[in-house]
Amino acid sequence: MIITHIAINFRYSIYSAGLSQLKLHFTPASKIAAAHVLIDQTYALTFLRCQDHKMTAKEKSIYYFGTAFPMWLVWQLGTAVGIFGGSLIPAHWDLKFAITLCFISLLIPMIKNRSIVVATCFAGITSSFTCHWSYNLGFLFSIIVGVLAGGTYTKASLRRESLELL
């Protein structure tokens, strides 16, 4: 159970690394608030918007909270509906695929360069072979394989470019 929890929530480490690249302007208190309201959709919207638009650190932080708070509130309300009304949904409705579709919709706009294509392909192919692993360890392993593959491709590309300059 603990390993599954770590594996599933490992994505927040990835989100943190991605957001740190954006150089958001956070005080210690706002950093705690930002961590509390971080959900998948907030990360995706903020990361894409801040990469595509020239914004100051303060504007990026305002954008982050402007997307985070409404989505966090909807997330909380949806969770409450699930807690109190979830038993009304028939058991034969398999809603697991909806989660997959949600993550695919977040992933597609982020595929902007070859390194990300490599990472995505390696992680996706690996996950198709490891999805049966216990405790969702295949999920964690697939992330690691994708990150290593994308990083290796980036490093090789940079090395190739530097050799061409010589």
Salt bridges, closest charged atoms under 4 A:
ASP40 OD1 - ARG11 NE 2.60
ASP52 OD1 - LYS112 NZ 2.77
